Amino acid sequence: MVHGDACPWNLNCHSCDKFVMSGADLVYWHRKREQWRLLAERAPDGATADYLHEVFEPTARAIVGLVGRRMGKPRIGSTCSA
């Protein structure tokens, strides 16, 4: 978001040259990923654990992408700088 508004670049974060991720954003998503892993580990059976891992997998891949994006463009700020 830009100044609290909707993204004027159609949420095209992967190729946006205005994309910025703060360290706090990154910590938040790392914590979320850890929470999801713990939830899956505590599942009552293997099928449920597998299902939870499958559901969370796209988000986990996105977090890895965000980390890579942040490392490539180490700017600090809000989600998007316009």
N, C-alpha and C positions, 0 to 999 in steps of 0.2 A: 504494500500500500504506500501511497505517496501522501504524506501529510494527513493520514487518516482516510483518504479517499480510495476509491477503487483503482486498480492498476490501469493506467492508460495504455499499457503495452500488452494487454490481453494475457497477463500472467505468463509471459514467455520468458521465464527466469533463466532458462538454460543458455539462451543466446543474447540476453539483455546486458548491454554494457553499463547499465545503471544499477545492476543488482548489487546489494550489499547485505551481508549477514553479520550481525553483531556477535560477540563472544557469548553474550547472554542467550541469544537465540540458539546458538549451537549447543550450549550446555543444556538448555531446555529439551531439545530434541534428543540429545544423548540420554538424558534421564528418562524420557518417554520410552526410548528403545529398550532401556534396561528394565523398566516397569513391565513392558510387554513380554520380554524374555522371562522374567520371574513369574508372570501370570501363566505363561505356557508351561513352565517347569512345574508349577503347582497344579496342573490340570489333573483331573481324576483318572484319566487313562491316556494311552498313547494316541488314540485317534483324535481326542480333543486337543492334545498338545500339538499334533501335526496340523490340525485345522487352524489353530491360533497362529502358528508359525507361518502358515500359508496366507492367512489374512493380513498379517503384519509385514510380510515380505516386501510388498511394493513400497511401504513407508520406510522400511529399513534401507532399501536401495536408494530411495530419495535422500535419506540422511547421508549416506555415503557420497552421493552426488553433491550434496550441499557442502560437505567437508572438502571435497575436491575443488569445488568452485571457490570456496573461501580461501583455500590454499593458493589457488591460481590468482586470486584478486584479493589480497589481504586488506581490504578497506573495512573500516569500522563504522557502523552507523545503524540505521534502521533497516527494514526489509528492502527498501528500494530508495535510491536517492535521485531525485529529479531536480 
